[in-house]
Amino acid sequence: MRILLIGPPGAGKGTQAVRLAAHLSIPHISTGDLFREHIDQGTELGRNAHTHIQAGLLVPDEVTIGVIKERLTRPDTERGFLLDGFPRNLAQAQALDGILADSELRLDAVLDLAIAEGQVVRRIAGRRLCRQDREHIFHVDYSPPQVAGVCDVCGGELYQREDDREATVRQRLEVYRTETASVVDLYQAQGLVTTISAHGQVQEVLHRALDAIGQGRADAADTSM
């Protein structure tokens, strides 16, 4: 299956993408991962992306489209793929349709994760990272440390990233709405969009996604990681 997973920051897109792709035995394709891969390999696309990322700028559409187009030529995508983080705007969506059409393919489904803005702000703004090891992550509501501001694992100081501050989160949501509404409209016109509630436990959301693409709930628990 060829699936696009779309949703605002904080909807759990990355978490669901990994589990859904594993359940379907198709590659999970993330633009962030692709940028890092090309940068590490020193490709022309990677150098171009790195220049913009270092400057704190968005990677231009033509570069983003380029890394996606290259990735979709690899043999492991023949059985399908799950796109996460692309397309972000109408130009990218139209480019993706063109790339697939060149191979006489099209998307099978677009899963739109829906979540209340207040819940997104709570999820992201409550996140705290350890300064000594950023893999140690806590949340002031959902997984608080035993001692406020102190990592349970190594005793390091916990802090809030600038990107996680409430004002920044709300700005990210506004950008998402502005950029992505046209993408959803495009695929709704093609009859591909199913909106799924992103509220609840990870497995509950995964079950909804599997139901939406006709895979049912059989063995869904096996994809937990």
C-alpha positions as CSV (number, residue, x, y, z in Angstrom):
1,M,0.0,0.0,0.0
2,R,1.1,3.6,-0.7
3,I,0.0,5.7,2.3
4,L,0.4,9.3,3.4
5,L,0.1,10.1,7.1
6,I,-0.6,13.7,7.8
7,G,-1.3,15.6,11.0
8,P,-0.3,18.6,13.1
9,P,2.8,18.7,15.4
10,G,2.0,16.7,18.5
11,A,-0.5,14.4,16.9
12,G,1.8,11.4,17.2
13,K,2.5,11.1,13.5
14,G,6.0,9.7,13.9
15,T,5.0,7.2,16.5
16,Q,2.1,5.9,14.4
17,A,4.1,6.0,11.2
18,V,6.7,3.6,12.6
19,R,4.1,1.1,13.9
20,L,1.9,1.3,10.9
21,A,4.8,0.7,8.5
22,A,6.0,-2.2,10.5
23,H,2.6,-3.8,10.6
24,L,2.3,-3.5,6.8
25,S,5.9,-4.4,6.1
26,I,6.5,-1.3,4.0
27,P,9.2,1.4,4.4
28,H,8.6,4.4,6.6
29,I,9.8,7.4,4.6
30,S,10.4,10.6,6.6
31,T,11.9,13.7,5.1
32,G,13.9,14.4,8.2
33,D,15.5,11.0,8.0
34,L,16.2,11.5,4.3
35,F,17.8,14.9,4.8
36,R,20.1,13.4,7.5
37,E,21.0,10.4,5.2
38,H,21.9,12.7,2.3
39,I,23.9,15.0,4.5
40,D,25.8,12.1,6.0
41,Q,26.5,10.8,2.5
42,G,27.6,14.2,1.2
43,T,25.3,14.1,-1.8
44,E,24.4,17.3,-3.7
45,L,20.9,17.2,-2.4
46,G,22.3,16.7,1.1
47,R,24.7,19.7,0.8
48,N,21.9,21.9,-0.5
49,A,19.6,20.8,2.4
50,H,22.3,21.3,5.0
51,T,23.0,24.9,3.8
52,H,19.3,25.8,4.5
53,I,19.0,23.8,7.7
54,Q,22.2,25.4,9.1
55,A,20.8,28.9,8.3
56,G,17.5,28.0,10.1
57,L,15.6,28.1,6.9
58,L,13.0,25.7,5.4
59,V,14.5,23.3,2.9
60,P,13.2,24.5,-0.6
61,D,10.5,22.5,-2.2
62,E,12.7,21.4,-5.1
63,V,15.3,19.9,-2.8
64,T,12.7,18.2,-0.6
65,I,10.9,16.8,-3.8
66,G,14.3,15.7,-5.1
67,V,15.1,13.5,-2.0
68,I,11.6,12.0,-2.1
69,K,11.8,11.2,-5.8
70,E,15.2,9.5,-5.3
71,R,13.9,7.5,-2.3
72,L,10.8,6.3,-4.2
73,T,13.1,4.7,-6.9
74,R,14.6,2.2,-4.4
75,P,13.5,-1.4,-4.7
76,D,12.0,-1.6,-1.2
77,T,9.2,0.7,-2.2
78,E,7.8,-1.7,-4.8
79,R,5.4,-3.2,-2.3
80,G,4.4,0.3,-1.1
81,F,5.5,2.9,1.4
82,L,4.3,5.2,4.2
83,L,5.1,8.9,3.8
84,D,5.6,11.0,7.0
85,G,6.2,14.7,6.8
86,F,5.7,15.0,3.0
87,P,4.0,16.6,1.2
88,R,3.7,19.7,3.4
89,N,2.1,22.0,0.8
90,L,0.2,22.0,-2.4
91,A,3.3,22.2,-4.6
92,Q,4.8,19.2,-3.0
93,A,1.6,17.2,-3.2
94,Q,1.2,18.0,-6.9
95,A,4.9,17.0,-7.4
96,L,4.2,13.7,-5.6
97,D,1.2,12.9,-7.8
98,G,3.4,13.6,-10.8
99,I,6.2,11.3,-9.6
100,L,3.7,8.5,-8.9
101,A,1.9,9.0,-12.2
102,D,5.2,8.6,-14.1
103,S,5.1,5.0,-12.8
104,E,1.4,4.7,-13.3
105,L,0.9,4.6,-9.6
106,R,-1.1,6.7,-7.1
107,L,-1.6,6.9,-3.3
108,D,-4.0,4.3,-1.8
109,A,-4.9,6.3,1.3
110,V,-4.3,9.6,3.2
111,L,-4.7,9.3,6.9
112,D,-5.4,12.6,8.6
113,L,-4.7,12.6,12.3
114,A,-7.0,15.0,14.1
115,I,-6.4,16.4,17.5
116,A,-7.6,19.4,19.5
117,E,-5.2,22.3,19.5
118,G,-5.3,22.5,23.3
119,Q,-4.2,18.9,23.5
120,V,-1.3,19.5,21.1
121,V,-0.1,22.4,23.2
122,R,-0.3,20.3,26.4
123,R,1.6,17.4,24.8
124,I,4.4,19.5,23.4
125,A,4.7,22.3,26.0
126,G,4.9,19.8,28.8
127,R,7.8,17.9,27.4
128,R,11.2,18.1,29.3
129,L,14.5,16.8,28.1
130,C,17.7,16.0,30.0
131,R,20.7,18.2,29.3
132,Q,23.1,15.3,29.7
133,D,21.2,12.8,27.5
134,R,18.4,14.1,25.3
135,E,17.1,10.5,25.0
136,H,15.8,10.9,28.5
137,I,12.5,12.5,28.0
138,F,9.8,13.4,30.6
139,H,6.5,15.1,30.6
140,V,5.2,17.3,33.4
141,D,1.7,15.7,33.2
142,Y,2.1,12.2,31.6
143,S,5.5,11.0,32.9
144,P,6.9,13.5,35.5
145,P,10.3,13.0,37.1
146,Q,10.4,11.9,40.7
147,V,12.1,15.2,41.5
148,A,10.9,18.3,39.6
149,G,13.6,19.4,37.1
150,V,15.9,16.4,37.7
151,C,16.3,13.4,35.4
152,D,15.4,10.1,37.1
153,V,18.0,8.3,35.0
154,C,21.2,10.3,35.4
155,G,20.4,13.2,37.6
156,G,20.9,15.7,34.8
157,E,19.0,19.0,34.6
158,L,15.7,18.8,32.7
159,Y,14.8,21.7,30.4
160,Q,12.2,22.8,27.9
161,R,13.3,23.3,24.2
162,E,12.6,26.6,22.6
163,D,10.5,24.8,20.0
164,D,8.4,23.4,22.8
165,R,7.3,26.7,24.4
166,E,3.6,27.4,24.1
167,A,3.9,30.5,21.9
168,T,6.2,28.6,19.5
169,V,3.9,25.6,19.4
170,R,0.9,27.8,18.6
171,Q,2.9,29.4,15.8
172,R,3.8,25.9,14.4
173,L,0.2,25.0,14.5
174,E,-0.8,28.1,12.5
175,V,1.9,27.4,9.9
176,Y,0.6,23.8,9.7
177,R,-2.9,24.9,9.1
178,T,-1.9,27.5,6.5
179,E,0.4,25.0,4.5
180,T,-1.6,21.8,4.9
181,A,-5.2,22.7,4.4
182,S,-4.7,22.8,0.6
183,V,-3.0,19.3,0.7
184,V,-6.0,17.8,2.5
185,D,-8.4,19.5,0.1
186,L,-6.5,18.1,-2.9
187,Y,-6.7,14.5,-1.6
188,Q,-10.2,14.8,-0.3
189,A,-11.2,15.7,-3.9
190,Q,-9.5,12.4,-4.9
191,G,-11.5,10.5,-2.3
192,L,-8.4,9.4,-0.4
193,V,-8.7,11.1,3.0
194,T,-9.9,9.4,6.2
195,T,-9.8,11.5,9.3
196,I,-8.7,9.6,12.5
197,S,-8.8,10.8,16.0
198,A,-5.3,11.0,17.5
199,H,-6.6,11.1,21.0
200,G,-6.1,8.1,23.3
201,Q,-3.4,5.5,23.7
202,V,-0.9,4.7,21.0
203,Q,-2.5,1.3,20.3
204,E,-6.0,2.8,20.1
205,V,-4.9,5.2,17.4
206,L,-3.1,2.4,15.5
207,H,-6.3,0.3,15.5
208,R,-8.2,3.2,14.0
209,A,-5.6,3.6,11.3
210,L,-5.7,-0.1,10.5
211,D,-9.4,0.0,10.3
212,A,-9.3,3.0,8.0
213,I,-7.2,1.1,5.4
214,G,-9.2,-2.1,5.7
215,Q,-6.5,-4.0,7.7
216,G,-8.7,-4.6,10.7
217,R,-7.1,-5.2,14.1
218,A,-5.7,-8.6,13.7
219,D,-2.1,-8.8,15.1
220,A,-2.0,-5.0,15.7
221,A,-0.6,-5.6,19.2
222,D,2.4,-7.3,17.6
223,T,3.6,-3.9,16.2
224,S,4.1,-2.4,19.6
225,M,7.7,-1.3,20.1
